[in-house]
């Protein structure tokens, strides 16, 4: 009887662990049509407390400028319809910030205070910068 009970308890434990790990992954945001992405995305996604920058179909970032405190992150939401690799020449907080269309990613923590980080992505043929903006760290 004790062996059966231990078996059931261990199976429940493994099930809970599997559920916890499976639900902990970042889930993608559903892609929206162009009209609602332009009008609704920035307002709808700023309720988290983390500054949100939305990559738009017209290849701009909305808003293009955000201000954060030191040790905060910025969330980038890709509603542009294309893959984006956000880069910066003057800040490492954007390292490896690759965002498939319909997904969101956060930067690393911004530090130190008192700097401005410029960011951008290259278009498909590397001829111009798109999604240009900056983050002011106070």
C-alpha positions as CSV (number, residue, x, y, z in Angstrom):
1,X,0.0,0.0,0.0
2,X,2.8,2.4,0.8
3,X,4.6,1.6,-2.4
4,X,1.5,2.4,-4.5
5,X,1.0,5.6,-2.6
6,X,4.6,6.7,-3.2
7,X,4.2,5.9,-6.9
8,X,1.1,8.1,-7.2
9,X,2.7,10.9,-5.3
10,X,5.8,10.9,-7.4
11,X,3.7,10.8,-10.6
12,X,1.7,13.8,-9.4
13,X,5.0,15.6,-8.6
14,X,6.4,14.9,-12.1
15,X,3.2,16.1,-13.6
16,X,3.3,19.4,-11.6
17,X,6.9,19.9,-12.6
18,X,6.1,19.3,-16.3
19,X,3.2,21.7,-16.1
20,X,5.3,24.4,-14.4
21,X,8.2,24.1,-16.9
22,X,5.8,24.0,-19.9
23,X,3.9,27.1,-18.8
24,X,7.0,29.1,-17.9
25,X,8.2,29.7,-21.5
26,X,7.5,33.0,-23.1
27,X,4.5,32.8,-25.3
28,X,4.3,34.8,-28.5
29,X,1.9,37.6,-29.0
30,X,-0.6,37.0,-31.8
31,X,0.1,38.9,-34.9
32,X,-2.4,41.7,-35.6
33,X,-3.6,43.2,-38.8
34,X,-1.8,46.3,-40.0
35,X,-4.7,48.7,-39.0
36,X,-5.0,47.6,-35.4
37,X,-1.3,47.2,-35.0
38,X,-0.8,50.9,-35.8
39,X,-3.7,52.2,-33.7
40,X,-3.9,49.9,-30.7
41,X,-0.5,48.2,-30.1
42,X,1.4,50.9,-28.2
43,X,-1.5,51.8,-25.9
44,X,-2.6,48.3,-25.2
45,X,0.9,47.0,-24.3
46,X,2.1,49.7,-21.9
47,X,0.1,48.5,-18.9
48,X,2.9,46.1,-17.7
49,X,5.0,48.8,-15.9
50,X,7.9,47.9,-18.3
51,X,8.4,50.4,-21.2
52,X,7.1,48.8,-24.4
53,X,8.4,49.6,-27.9
54,X,6.4,48.2,-30.8
55,X,8.1,47.6,-34.1
56,X,5.5,48.8,-36.7
57,X,4.7,47.7,-40.2
58,X,5.9,51.1,-41.6
59,X,9.4,50.1,-40.2
60,X,9.3,52.6,-37.3
61,X,9.4,52.0,-33.6
62,X,6.5,53.3,-31.5
63,X,7.5,55.1,-29.3
64,X,10.9,55.8,-30.8
65,X,12.2,57.1,-27.4
66,X,11.6,55.7,-23.9
67,X,13.1,56.6,-20.6
68,X,14.0,54.0,-17.9
69,X,15.6,53.9,-14.6
70,X,18.9,52.1,-14.1
71,X,18.4,48.3,-13.8
72,X,15.1,48.4,-15.8
73,X,14.4,46.5,-19.0
74,X,12.5,47.5,-22.2
75,X,10.1,45.1,-23.9
76,X,10.2,45.1,-27.8
77,X,7.0,43.8,-29.5
78,X,7.4,42.9,-33.2
79,X,4.2,43.7,-35.1
80,X,6.1,44.6,-38.3
81,X,5.5,41.5,-40.3
82,X,9.3,40.8,-40.6
83,X,12.1,39.4,-38.5
84,X,14.0,42.0,-36.6
85,X,17.5,41.9,-35.0
86,X,17.8,45.0,-32.8
87,X,21.3,46.3,-32.5
88,X,23.2,49.2,-30.8
89,X,26.6,50.6,-31.4
90,X,26.9,52.3,-28.0
91,X,25.1,49.9,-25.6
92,X,25.4,46.1,-24.9
93,X,21.8,45.8,-23.5
94,X,20.5,45.0,-27.0
95,X,22.9,42.1,-27.5
96,X,21.2,39.1,-29.2
97,X,17.8,40.9,-29.3
98,X,16.4,38.9,-32.2
99,X,12.6,39.1,-32.5
100,X,10.6,37.0,-35.0
101,X,7.4,38.6,-36.2
102,X,4.5,38.4,-33.7
103,X,6.9,37.8,-30.7
104,X,8.2,40.0,-28.0
105,X,11.6,40.1,-26.2
106,X,13.1,42.1,-23.4
107,X,16.5,43.8,-23.3
108,X,18.9,43.1,-20.6
109,X,19.0,45.5,-17.6
110,X,20.1,49.0,-18.5
111,X,23.1,50.4,-16.5
112,X,24.6,52.7,-15.5
113,X,22.3,55.8,-15.1
114,X,23.0,58.9,-17.2
115,X,23.4,57.4,-20.6
116,X,21.4,57.3,-23.9
117,X,21.4,54.0,-25.9
118,X,20.6,54.3,-29.6
119,X,19.1,51.2,-31.3
120,X,18.1,50.1,-34.8
121,X,17.8,47.2,-37.1
122,X,19.1,46.8,-40.7
123,X,16.6,46.3,-43.5
124,X,16.7,43.1,-45.6
125,X,19.6,44.2,-47.8
126,X,21.6,46.1,-45.2
127,X,21.1,49.4,-47.1
128,X,19.5,51.4,-44.4
129,X,18.6,51.4,-40.7
130,X,15.0,50.7,-39.6
131,X,13.2,50.8,-36.3
132,X,15.5,53.6,-35.2
133,X,15.1,54.9,-31.6
134,X,16.8,55.4,-28.3
135,X,16.5,54.6,-24.6
136,X,17.4,57.2,-22.0
137,X,18.6,55.7,-18.7
138,X,18.1,58.0,-15.7
